[in-house]
């Protein structure tokens, strides 16, 4: 009956298409290709692996979470024996590590570099995702995994008359591969978030003048840069799986166990001693989460932390006016920042702090920037203005599900997902660390999520089923996450955590705040309950026939 019909598709036919070749994308590729034995390829705009670590080459760039948890565990040999040189690995070392993983497992042969996927459309007639790249090439795949990164969609505002400036404008998150020479130059850094404070502390001693253009002051604690701790190295070598499981069963997977003690449950002296120990140890996440349990929950507890940091600012910064400018007036409830010597930097005679909330950046001139009506003469402007976090890169792809439903329309009032991994109405579609994933460190959690939805794919493969998500399950998950964030000070403090840093972006929750240990319990319960909330259904007869023709085409191309 169908013998004379042919599938004329001439593009690449895959089982799995993966967008992104960073930490999440590399592991997804390994898992699909090597363990599920599926024909999988990844696509990335960059010319190499690494994701955000490929692009972010700015001075001072490094992880600010412990290197012990910024690693994969699936390759136990590498997990045990990779020799991180520092407690917080530099960008170059992270990139070298990711390249080593990709090379060892021969992943690069399955990655399409320099390839931007502009559209991914679900073709319901054949149960395939149709991917279109910027060069017009078409790829078909049965499953689509988007591993596009949490902090990889850079936000760089343009100021008026940019074309007039005779100097150099650099976006920190798109730093040139050959780093420009900054020694002796007049440099402005716009932004004082995680990127900004790393750039500022890295270049302050070498530039001629450093102008820090600060809109929002930040609570910053020391990072504690130093050699990789031998105790941690020994622990991982002795029992790598034990270490991984211990880390995953904490709240935020940052390499420590979060405190359960309220800040006001101890004496003033004990509390001050606790903060001082954390200050000397370094690490922003540790200072926020390992000291006391309620710093990001109650205003009273939060004030004990901010009072301590304010006392450090006042002790360190010599000019009282500058100290006042550096002191925030809002809660310590953004992504915690850490950099060694940040406040000390503002004692240097070549460093000037500008309050651009009171005196806004108006426009460029040939010689520099007009700030608050006054010209600052500059050779270089560095934009360290952050990221369109969590949703930014997803919405850059025109992802279209059932019934021509666009992801950007579904998310116009804020993202929706189930378990941070799927979206209702988008069949056979998975995200690595998508919206409403746990608020944690990433690599080990990326692995856990990929392993989880790999089991779901394996279950679907055994019976030729299509994976989707029930609307009511998605709504219930989003409600849990929104209620969780609403119970914290994160929700009332403007930052990328709630989308407030991007003009026009809906301010909303994007996180599961219950901690990784609870997240795993909830998702394991879902799995035990026959993947409750996921919808696994067979294709219609018409779809099955079309799918058979498409599969015949795949065999001919293989």
N, C-alpha and C positions, 0 to 999 in steps of 0.2 A: 504493500500500500504506500509505503514511504520510500521505496527503493530509488526513485528518481530525484528525490530532493537532496540538495547538498548544502552544507554550511560553507559560505563563501568568505568567512572571516579570515583575514590575512595577517592580523596583528599577533602579538604574543598571547598565548593562552596559558593561564596559570591556575593552580589550585588556590594559592594565597598571594595577594599583593600587600606589601607592607610599605607604608609611607613613613620615612624617617630611618636614618642609620646612626642614631645616637645610642645612648645606653639601653633604652627600651627596645628600639628597632633591631639592634644587633641580637639581643637575646631572643626576640620573637622570631627572627630569621633562623637562628640556630635551632630553636625548638620545633618550628614547623618543618624545616628541611631534614634535620638529623634525627629527631625523635618521633615525629608524626609521619615522616617519609612522604611529605607532600612537596609538590613542585612549587617552590616559593621564591619570590624575588622581592628585593627592597628597592625603593626609589628615594633619592635625596638630591636636593639642590646643590649641595656642596661637592667638591671634587675629592673628598675623602670622608672617612667615618668620623664620628665624634659628636654630631649634633651641635648643641650649644657650645661644646668644648672645641669644636672646629673653628667657630666664628669668634668667640670671645678670647682674643689674644692680648687684650689691653694690659698695660703695666700693672703688676700686682695681682693679676687674676689667679685665684686659687680656690679650692673648696674651703668652706668655713664649717663643714661638718668633719668629723674624724675620718681620716683615710680608711680606718678599719671597717667602716660601714659604707664607704663609697667604692664598692667593689662587687663583683659577681661572686656567687658561691657555687654555681653549677659546675664549674671546672675546679674540682677540689685541689688539684695539683697547683694551679695558679693561685687559688685562694690561700693556700698554705704557704706558698713559696715566693709570691711576688714581693719584691723588696721595695716597699714605699720608703722614700728617703726622709720624708717629713710627716709630722703629725697631721698637717693639712697640705695635701699635695698641690703643687703648682699646676696651672693649666697645661703646661708642656708635658708634665709627668702623667696627668690624667689622659691626655691625648695619646701619649706613647703606650699607656696601658691598654686603651681601647683598640689601638692598632695591633698590639700584640695578641689580644684576644681574637680579633678578626683574622689575623694571619694564621694563628695556630689552628683555627677551625675552618680555614679556607672560605670565609664568608664573603670576601670581596668579589669573588667570581659571580655571586648572585646579587650584586648590588648595581643598580643603574645610577651612576653618579652624574652630576651636572644635569639632573632631570627634575623639572618642576611639574608636579601633578596639579593641574588646574581644576579638573572636574572628576568626580567619581559618582557614577549614576548606576542605580540598581535597575537592571533590565528584567522585569518580572516575567517576561515571556520565556526567558531561558535560565532564570535564576543565576545571573552573573552580574558582577560589578564591572562596569565599563569605565576604564580610566583613560583620560585624555591628558597628555602632557603639553607643555607650552610649545613644543616643536611639532605638535599635531599627531604624534604617534598614539596609537590606541592599544590598550592592553585589556584583556578580559581575565577575570578571576572569580572563583567561587566564593572566596572569603576576602574581606578587606580589613586590614589592621592599620589603624592610624596611631603611630608612635611619634607624635610631632612635638613633644616637649612642653614642659610646664613654663619654663622661662627661656623661650627662644624666639618669640615674636617681639622684636624690639620696638620701642616707642621713642621716636625722635621728633619732637615738635620743630616746625620751621618758624623762624622769626623773620620779620619783614626785611626786605632788601638783602637777602642772603647772597645774591649774585654780586653784590657790590664789594663784599669783603675780599681783600687781597691776600689774606692769610689762609690757613688751612683749617677746615672743619672736619673733625673726626667723630664718628659714632662709636662709642666704646664697644658695643656688641657686634660691630662689623669692622673690627680693627684690621688694618692692612697686614698682610702676611710678613712683609718687611717693615718692621716697626720704625716709624719716623723718629728722627733725632729731636729730643726736646730740651737737651742741655742748654742752659743759658737763655731760653726763650721765655717770652711773656705768654702765659698759658691761663685760660679760664676753664674750669671744670663746672659744668652745669649739672647739678643733681648731687644729692648726698645720701642716696640709698646704698644698697650693698655694693654695687659697682662703683659708685662715686667715692665711697670712703676707701676702697682699695686703691683706686687710681690716685687719690689725693695723697695718701700716705706713701705711695710708691715713688711719686715724682717730685714731692715737695723739696727734697734736698738737692735736686739736680737742675730744676728750672730756674730761670732768672727771676721771674715774678710768677706767683700763683694766686689767681683770683678764684675763690670758691663762691659760686653763685647758688645760694641756699634758699629754697622756698620753704622747706619744712625741716626744722632741726630734729635730730634723731638721738635716741638713747643708745649709746655705743659702749660696749665693754671690751676689754682686751681679748684677743684671739688666742694667744699662747703659742705662737709659732715656735717650733723646735723640732728636733729629730723625732722620727717615729718611735714611740715608746716600746722598749724591749719587752716589757711585761705583756703588752697587747700582742706583740709578735709571737711570743712564746705560747700564749693562750690559743691563738689561732692555729699555730703549727701543731699543738698537742691535740686539739679537738675542733676542727673547723666547722663541722656540722653542729656541734654543741654551741659554738659561738654564734653561728647564724640563727639557730633556733632561739637562743637567749635574746639576741637583738630583736628579732621579729616579735617576741612576746613582751616587749616593752610598749610604752604608749606611742612614741614617735620615732623609734628606730634610729636614734642618734648615738648609740653606743654607751648609754647610761640608763639607769632606772630612775624614773621620775619620782619626785618626792610625793609623799602622801600627807605631809605635815602642813597645816595651815600656818600662814606667816605670823598671825597673832597668837598662836598657841605656845609660843616660846617667849622668853624675856627679851627685852630690848638688846641686852648685851649678847645673848645667844644669837639673835637674829643678825646683828651687826657682824659678829664673828663668821657666821655662815656666809653672808654676802662677801666678806673680805676674802675668805678662802676661795670662793667662786671667782672673784675678781683676779686673784693671783693665779689661779689655775687657767683661766681663759676659757672662751667658748660661749657665744651668745645663747645658744639653745640650753646649755647647761645652766647658765645664770638664770634664765627664765623658768626652767622646768625642773631642774635637779635640786634647787634650793628649797622652794616651797610650792605647795600644790595649787594655791589659789591666786597666784600673781595675775593671771589673765582672766580671773573670774570675778573678783570683788575689788571695788575701788580702794577699800582700806588696805588690803594686801598689796595692791599695785603701788600705792603711795609709799609703802615701806621700801620697795625696790627703787622707785624714782628718787626718793629722798637720798638714798645711798649713792646712786649714780650722780645726782646733783652735787653732793658733797665732794665727789671726786673731781667733777668739772671745776668747781670753785677752788679746789686745792691745786689743780694742775694748770689751769689757764691763768696767765698773769694779768691780763687786762680784764677788769670786771665787766666792761661793756661787751667784750667779745664772749666772755663766759655766759653772760645773760643771753646773747644771741644764739649761743650753742645749746641752750637749755630748752627742751620742749615744754609745752604747756599741756600736752595731751597725755593719754595713757601710754604706758610701756606695753603696747599690744599690737605691734606690727611684727613682721618677720624680724626676729632678734638679730641685731647687727653686732659685728665684732671685728675689730682691727687694732693691732698693736700700735700705740703711739698716736692715735687719731687726735685726741685733744691736745697733746704736746705739739702737734704740727702747727697749731695756731699761735704758738709762741715764737715761731720763726719770723725774722724780720721781712722775709720775701713773700709772706703769705698774708692775704687780705680776705676777710670774710664779708660778703655782701648779702643783705636780706632782700631777696627779690620778691618776696610777698608784699613787703611795704614799698619797695622800689623796683617795679617790674622791669624785665628785659623788654625793651621797646623795639629795637631794630639793629641791624648790622650797619656799619659804615665801612668805608674803604680800610680804615685803620683798626676797627674793633667792634665794640658793642656799645649802644646807648643803654645804660641801666639807670633808672630813676632820673632821667634827664641829663646824666653826665656820661661822657665818653670814656670808656676804658680801652686803651690802646693794647692790641693783642697781636701775637703771631699765630696762635693756635687756639681754637675753641674745641673742647672735648664735651660731647653730649653724653652724659651718663644718666639718662632720663628714664631708664627702666624698661619694663616689658608690659605688653598686653598679656598678662599671665593667664594661664590655664586654657582660656577659650580662643586666644588670638590666632594661633596657627590652624586650629580646626576650622575657623570661619574664613580663613584665606582660601580654603579648598571648597569648591562648589559641590558639596556632598548632597546627593539627591536620593531619597529612599523610595518607599512605596508611594504610588499615586502622585509622583512628581513632587513629593514633599521635601523641601529644602531644609537642611540642618540649620542654616542661618535664620530661617523663619521660625522653626521650632524653638530656637534659642533667643529670639528677639527680645524677650523680657527676662532673660537669664537662662543659663544652661539647664538641661534636664538629662538625667542618666539613671541607669540602674546599676548600683554597686560600683560606679565609676568606670564601667567597662562597656556597657551597651546603651543603645537609645531605641525606644519603642518606634516601630515603623521603619527601621533600618536593618533589614535582614542580613545575617552573616557578617555583621559589622562589629568590630571590637576596637576599643581604645586602651592604650597603655597609659595608666595614670590620668584618666580623663576626669572631668568635673565630678565632684562628690566621691573622689577617692580619699583615703585617709590623709590627714595632715601629718606627714612624716618625711623623713629622709627618703630618697628615691630608689637607688639601684636594687636593694634587696626586695623592696616592695614591687618594683617592676617585675622581677623574677616571679614573685608569688602570684601576681595578677596574670601574667602570661601562662604560668602553669595551670592556673584555675580555668581560664577560658580555653586552654588547650584540651583539658579534660572534657569540656563542653563540646568542643569541635570533634573530639574523638567519639563521643557518644552520638553526635549527629551523623558522623561518617558511617557508623556501623549499620544504620538504617536509612541512609540517604535522606536525612531530615534537614529542614531549614531552621535556623535559629533566629528567633525574634524575641521581643520583650513585651509583656503585658503592660498596658497603660496604667492599670491600677497599682501594679507592683512598682513601677517607676515613680508614680505619684507618692506612694508610701515611703519610698527610699528618700526622695527629695525632701519630704516633710520631716523625716528623722534628722536629716542633715541640717535643714534650716533651723529646726528647733535646737539642735546642738550648738550651732554657731551663735544663735540668739542668746544663749546662756553664758556668753563670754564677752569680754571687752573688745575682742577682735571686731565684732560686728559694729561697734560704735566708734571705731577708730579708723579714719580714712587710710586705706592702703590698697595694694594690689590683691590682698587676701579677699577683699570684698568687691574689687573692681573699681574702687573710687579714684584710682590714679589715672584712668583713661577718660577723657571728655566724651560724654554721651553713652558710656557703657553702663548697663543696668547695675545698680548697686545691689548685690545679692550674695547669699551664701554660695560657695563652690566646693565645700569640704565636708567630709565626714570627720567629726571632731571626737569620736568615741575612743580613738586610739587603735593602733594596729592589732593588739591582742584581741580586743573586742570585735574588730572588723573581721578577723579570721574566724572567730567563733560564729558570727552572724552568717558569713558566707558558707562556712562548712555546714551549718544547719540548713541553708538553702539547698545545698548540693544533696544532702541526705534526704531532703524532702522532695526528691525527684526534680531538682533544679526549679524549685518554686519561684514563680515570677518570670522565668524564661519560658518561651513558647517554642517547642520543637514540633514541627508539623511537616507532613510529606507534601511534595509538590502535587499540583493537580495533574490529571492525565495529560492535558495539553502541554503543560510545562515540562512534564517528564519526557514527552516525545521530543520537544524542542531541545531539552537538555541533552538527550541522547545524541541528537545531531551535532550539538556543540561539542560534546565529548568525543565524537568521531573525528571532528575537526582537530581537536587537541592531539589525538593519537597520530594523525597525519603530519602534524607540525612537529611532534616530539622527535 
